[in-house]
Amino acid sequence: MDIKLNRGLPGMPTIPAQLPTILFVLGGGSIAFGFLLIYNPNLLVWLVAGLFFLVGAILLLTGMRAKRLLG
């Protein structure tokens, strides 16, 4: 079986060329956010509260749309 190193195995999708850059950016951002949380623990409280606000807003909008569809 002839395996082309630049193109991967036959029938298998290739790895996107931007994947290492995306992983580096996500990893660096995660490390920076971790440092922010170490130096400012209140940021975690605001982050969790914001997530609850977002989930609540999505549930309210879904309920309003379901009520409108049911009449």
Secondary structure, 3 states (H helix, E strand, C coil): CCCECCCECCCCCCCCCCHHHHHHHHHHHHHHHHHHHHHCCHHHHHHHHHHHHHHHHHHHHHHHHHHHHHC
